[in-house]
Amino acid sequence: MNNTINNTRKYLLDHPKLKISCEYFFNMVLTITSSFLFAYGFRSFIAPTGAEHMVSGGASGISQVLIQILLFPFPNLDSTMLQSIFYFLINAPLFILSWCRIGKKFTIFTFINVLLVSVFIDLIPESWTTIFNILDDNIARALFAGILTGLSVVLALYANSSTGGIDLIALYIAERKSTSLGKYSTGINATIVLLYVFLRIMHDQSNVSQVVTMALYTVIYFFTSGTVVDLLNKKNKKTELQIFTSSTQMSQVLIHSFPHGCTIVDGKGGYTGNDRLIIYMVVSYNEVKKAIKVMREVDPNCFVTVINTYQVYGKFYIRPIK
């Protein structure tokens, strides 16, 4: 199996045009899947017909807030159609930021994702939204919505894109600060929830407790979605490696194998009394396996500890988004 994978990689490296075509095709499949999962989760669990609405957050959450405002003068508006239109219009200005500051390829796939979400929200048949008969179980709705939204975000990130909206801003800040993107969108989503609750109460003051209850279920939805993203998305996670070795070549091999520096400290084995080099190095989470493999090739007897790192301050190379 490994030989087949290695041979495929070598073949693609020898045929760059085919490699690029395969990458675009793979990213497109991920983008379509991501947009469908988000749209289906929204239609089925967040804002299903005939059930109490939760707030989805981000651009779709802002769309819900705008719809609530328009329902004051126009109570008979088609909210499903408006949701699709507003979702796309809110994302449009953010594409300029993405194009100029994040990456052109990233922006193109994000645009496709947002466009497809708008289309899927409008086209998904009503019968599909009732496949899971859980409209009366709000906790289940929040959990299912969070799982689908989280998977949608992760698939978009794997496709070198995003689901648009607030994620564009959060991702831009996270890339610049070398940290996770979740905390930057939390404050904005909390504001959206508060606005939505306020407007819903103004629409129906006799049902305050139910609106507040749905807001609390929305918190469960946000927590579930964020947990799924944190578990599956390893892009911005950093790992500290502590390497104990007798090889004087280890540091140079690591520096030539990775775009990161390292720090060397002279040490001594407590049991053997032999001199050792202690090398400290921070790598991205997805570089750990390769780093361990390189170390074992240089010194099969090296001792390595792997430590999860919350955040890195200073210069740390992150491959730029295209």
C-alpha positions as CSV (number, residue, x, y, z in Angstrom):
1,M,0.0,0.0,0.0
2,N,2.8,2.4,1.0
3,N,4.7,1.5,-2.2
4,T,1.6,2.3,-4.3
5,I,1.2,5.7,-2.6
6,N,4.9,6.5,-3.0
7,N,4.9,5.5,-6.7
8,T,1.8,7.7,-7.3
9,R,3.5,10.7,-5.7
10,K,6.6,10.2,-7.8
11,Y,4.5,9.9,-10.9
12,L,2.6,13.1,-10.1
13,L,5.9,14.9,-9.3
14,D,7.1,13.9,-12.8
15,H,3.8,15.2,-14.4
16,P,3.2,18.7,-12.8
17,K,0.2,19.5,-15.0
18,L,-1.6,16.3,-14.0
19,K,-0.7,16.9,-10.4
20,I,-2.3,20.4,-10.5
21,S,-5.4,19.0,-12.2
22,C,-5.8,16.3,-9.6
23,E,-5.4,18.9,-6.8
24,Y,-8.1,21.1,-8.3
25,F,-10.4,18.2,-8.8
26,F,-9.9,17.0,-5.2
27,N,-10.4,20.5,-3.8
28,M,-13.6,20.9,-5.9
29,V,-15.0,17.6,-4.5
30,L,-14.3,18.8,-1.0
31,T,-15.8,22.2,-1.7
32,I,-19.0,20.7,-3.0
33,T,-19.3,18.3,-0.1
34,S,-18.6,21.1,2.4
35,S,-21.2,23.5,1.0
36,F,-23.8,20.7,0.9
37,L,-23.2,19.7,4.5
38,F,-23.5,23.3,5.7
39,A,-26.7,24.0,3.7
40,Y,-28.3,20.7,4.8
41,G,-27.4,21.3,8.4
42,F,-28.8,24.8,8.2
43,R,-32.1,23.8,6.5
44,S,-32.7,20.7,8.6
45,F,-31.5,21.5,12.1
46,I,-30.8,25.3,12.5
47,A,-33.8,26.9,10.7
48,P,-36.2,24.1,9.7
49,T,-39.7,25.0,8.5
50,G,-42.3,24.6,11.3
51,A,-39.7,24.5,14.1
52,E,-38.1,27.1,16.3
53,H,-35.0,28.7,14.7
54,M,-31.6,28.5,16.1
55,V,-29.0,31.1,15.1
56,S,-26.2,29.7,12.9
57,G,-23.7,32.5,13.5
58,G,-21.4,34.0,10.9
59,A,-22.8,35.2,7.6
60,S,-25.8,33.0,7.8
61,G,-26.5,34.2,11.3
62,I,-26.3,37.8,10.1
63,S,-28.7,36.9,7.3
64,Q,-31.2,35.6,10.0
65,V,-30.9,38.9,11.8
66,L,-31.6,40.9,8.6
67,I,-34.6,38.7,7.9
68,Q,-36.0,39.4,11.4
69,I,-35.6,43.1,10.7
70,L,-37.4,42.9,7.4
71,L,-40.2,40.8,8.9
72,F,-41.4,43.9,10.8
73,P,-42.7,45.7,7.7
74,F,-43.1,42.6,5.6
75,P,-44.3,39.7,7.7
76,N,-45.1,37.4,4.7
77,L,-41.6,37.4,3.2
78,D,-40.1,34.1,1.9
79,S,-37.4,33.7,4.5
80,T,-35.7,30.7,2.7
81,M,-35.2,32.7,-0.5
82,L,-34.0,35.8,1.4
83,Q,-31.6,33.6,3.4
84,S,-29.8,32.5,0.2
85,I,-29.7,36.1,-1.2
86,F,-28.4,37.7,2.0
87,Y,-25.9,34.9,2.6
88,F,-24.3,35.6,-0.7
89,L,-24.4,39.5,-0.5
90,I,-22.9,39.5,3.0
91,N,-19.9,37.4,1.8
92,A,-19.3,39.5,-1.4
93,P,-17.3,42.4,0.3
94,L,-15.2,40.0,2.3
95,F,-13.9,38.4,-0.9
96,I,-12.0,41.6,-1.6
97,L,-10.1,41.2,1.7
98,S,-9.5,37.5,0.9
99,W,-8.3,38.2,-2.6
100,C,-5.8,40.9,-1.5
101,R,-4.7,39.6,1.9
102,I,-5.1,35.8,2.0
103,G,-4.8,34.3,-1.5
104,K,-6.3,34.2,-4.9
105,K,-6.8,30.4,-5.2
106,F,-8.2,30.4,-1.7
107,T,-10.7,33.2,-2.6
108,I,-11.9,31.4,-5.8
109,F,-12.7,28.2,-3.9
110,T,-14.3,30.1,-1.0
111,F,-16.4,32.0,-3.6
112,I,-17.5,28.7,-5.1
113,N,-18.3,27.3,-1.6
114,V,-20.4,30.4,-0.7
115,L,-22.2,30.3,-4.0
116,L,-23.0,26.6,-3.7
117,V,-24.3,27.0,-0.1
118,S,-26.7,29.7,-1.4
119,V,-27.9,27.4,-4.2
120,F,-28.2,24.3,-1.9
121,I,-30.2,26.2,0.7
122,D,-32.8,27.1,-1.9
123,L,-32.8,23.7,-3.8
124,I,-32.7,21.1,-1.1
125,P,-36.1,19.5,-1.1
126,E,-38.3,19.9,2.0
127,S,-38.6,16.1,2.2
128,W,-34.9,15.8,2.7
129,T,-34.9,18.0,5.7
130,T,-37.2,15.7,7.6
131,I,-35.2,12.5,7.1
132,F,-34.0,12.8,10.7
133,N,-37.2,13.1,12.7
134,I,-35.7,15.1,15.6
135,L,-37.4,18.5,15.3
136,D,-38.9,18.1,18.8
137,D,-35.5,17.3,20.3
138,N,-33.6,20.6,20.4
139,I,-30.5,19.1,22.0
140,A,-30.2,16.6,19.1
141,R,-30.8,19.4,16.6
142,A,-28.0,21.4,18.1
143,L,-25.6,18.5,18.2
144,F,-26.4,17.4,14.6
145,A,-26.1,21.0,13.3
146,G,-22.8,21.5,15.1
147,I,-21.4,18.3,13.7
148,L,-22.4,19.1,10.1
149,T,-21.2,22.7,10.4
150,G,-17.9,21.6,11.9
151,L,-17.3,19.0,9.2
152,S,-18.2,21.6,6.6
153,V,-15.6,24.0,7.9
154,V,-12.9,21.4,8.2
155,L,-13.5,20.1,4.6
156,A,-13.3,23.6,3.4
157,L,-10.0,24.1,5.2
158,Y,-8.6,20.9,3.7
159,A,-9.6,22.2,0.3
160,N,-7.5,25.3,1.0
161,S,-10.6,27.5,1.2
162,S,-13.3,28.4,3.8
163,T,-17.0,28.6,4.3
164,G,-16.8,32.4,3.9
165,G,-18.3,35.1,6.1
166,I,-16.8,35.4,9.6
167,D,-14.4,32.6,8.9
168,L,-12.6,34.8,6.3
169,I,-11.9,37.4,8.9
170,A,-11.0,34.9,11.6
171,L,-8.7,32.9,9.3
172,Y,-6.9,36.1,8.2
173,I,-6.2,37.0,11.9
174,A,-5.3,33.5,12.9
175,E,-2.8,33.2,10.0
176,R,-1.2,36.5,11.1
177,K,-1.1,35.6,14.8
178,S,-0.3,31.9,14.3
179,T,-3.1,30.7,16.5
180,S,-6.5,28.9,16.2
181,L,-9.3,30.7,14.4
182,G,-12.1,29.7,16.8
183,K,-11.7,32.4,19.5
184,Y,-11.8,35.3,17.0
185,S,-15.3,34.3,15.7
186,T,-16.7,33.6,19.1
187,G,-17.3,37.3,20.0
188,I,-18.9,38.1,16.7
189,N,-21.2,35.0,16.9
190,A,-22.2,35.9,20.5
191,T,-23.2,39.4,19.2
192,I,-25.2,37.9,16.4
193,V,-27.1,35.6,18.9
194,L,-27.9,38.6,21.2
195,L,-29.2,40.6,18.3
196,Y,-31.3,37.7,17.0
197,V,-32.8,37.0,20.5
198,F,-33.6,40.7,20.9
199,L,-35.4,40.9,17.5
200,R,-37.3,37.7,18.1
201,I,-38.5,39.0,21.5
202,M,-39.7,42.2,19.8
203,H,-41.6,40.1,17.3
204,D,-43.3,38.0,20.0
205,Q,-43.0,39.3,23.6
206,S,-45.4,36.6,24.9
207,N,-42.8,33.9,24.1
208,V,-39.7,35.3,25.7
209,S,-38.7,32.1,27.6
210,Q,-38.8,30.0,24.4
211,V,-36.7,32.4,22.5
212,V,-34.1,32.5,25.3
213,T,-34.2,28.7,25.5
214,M,-33.4,28.5,21.7
215,A,-30.5,30.8,22.3
216,L,-29.1,28.5,24.9
217,Y,-29.4,25.6,22.4
218,T,-27.5,27.7,20.0
219,V,-24.6,27.8,22.4
220,I,-24.6,24.0,22.4
221,Y,-24.5,24.2,18.6
222,F,-21.5,26.6,18.6
223,F,-19.7,24.5,21.2
224,T,-20.2,21.3,19.2
225,S,-19.1,22.9,15.9
226,G,-16.0,24.4,17.5
227,T,-15.1,21.1,19.1
228,V,-15.3,19.3,15.8
229,V,-13.2,21.9,14.1
230,D,-10.5,21.8,16.8
231,L,-10.4,18.0,16.8
232,L,-10.1,17.6,13.0
233,N,-8.3,20.8,11.9
234,K,-4.6,20.6,12.6
235,K,-3.5,23.5,10.3
236,N,-2.7,26.1,12.9
237,K,-1.6,23.7,15.7
238,K,2.0,23.8,16.7
239,T,4.0,21.1,18.5
240,E,7.3,21.3,20.4
241,L,9.8,18.6,19.9
242,Q,12.5,17.9,22.5
243,I,15.2,15.7,21.0
244,F,17.9,14.0,23.1
245,T,20.6,12.6,20.8
246,S,24.3,11.9,20.6
247,S,24.4,12.9,16.9
248,T,26.1,16.2,16.1
249,Q,24.5,16.2,12.7
250,M,20.9,16.1,13.9
251,S,20.4,19.8,14.1
252,Q,21.7,20.5,10.6
253,V,19.6,17.7,9.1
254,L,16.5,19.1,10.8
255,I,17.1,22.6,9.6
256,H,17.6,21.4,6.0
257,S,14.5,19.3,6.2
258,F,12.1,21.9,7.7
259,P,11.6,25.6,7.3
260,H,12.1,26.1,11.1
261,G,15.0,26.8,13.4
262,C,16.1,24.9,16.5
263,T,18.0,25.5,19.8
264,I,20.8,23.2,21.0
265,V,21.7,22.7,24.7
266,D,24.5,20.5,25.9
267,G,23.4,17.9,28.4
268,K,24.5,14.7,30.0
269,G,22.7,11.4,30.5
270,G,21.7,10.8,34.1
271,Y,22.1,7.0,33.9
272,T,25.0,6.6,31.5
273,G,26.8,9.9,32.2
274,N,27.4,10.2,28.5
275,D,27.3,13.6,26.8
276,R,24.1,14.4,24.9
277,L,22.7,17.2,22.8
278,I,19.2,18.5,23.7
279,I,17.5,20.0,20.6
280,Y,14.3,22.1,21.0
281,M,12.3,22.6,17.8
282,V,8.7,23.8,17.1
283,V,6.9,22.4,14.0
284,S,3.4,22.3,12.7
285,Y,1.3,19.4,13.8
286,N,1.2,17.9,10.4
287,E,5.0,17.9,10.2
288,V,5.5,15.7,13.4
289,K,5.5,12.3,11.6
290,K,8.0,13.5,9.0
291,A,10.2,14.9,11.7
292,I,10.2,11.7,13.7
293,K,11.1,9.8,10.6
294,V,14.0,12.1,9.8
295,M,15.3,11.9,13.3
296,R,15.2,8.1,13.3
297,E,17.2,8.0,10.1
298,V,19.9,10.2,11.6
299,D,20.0,8.6,15.1
300,P,17.8,5.4,15.6
301,N,18.5,5.7,19.4
302,C,17.4,9.3,19.8
303,F,14.8,10.0,22.5
304,V,12.0,12.4,21.5
305,T,9.2,14.0,23.5
306,V,6.3,15.6,21.7
307,I,4.5,18.5,23.5
308,N,1.3,20.3,22.2
309,T,1.9,24.0,22.1
310,Y,-1.0,26.5,22.6
311,Q,0.5,29.4,20.8
312,V,3.9,30.6,19.4
313,Y,5.1,34.2,19.7
314,G,7.9,35.2,17.4
315,K,8.9,34.2,13.9
316,F,7.4,30.9,12.9
317,Y,7.2,29.9,9.2
318,I,3.7,29.0,8.0
319,R,3.3,28.0,4.4
320,P,1.4,30.9,2.7
321,I,-2.1,30.3,1.4
322,K,-2.3,30.5,-2.4
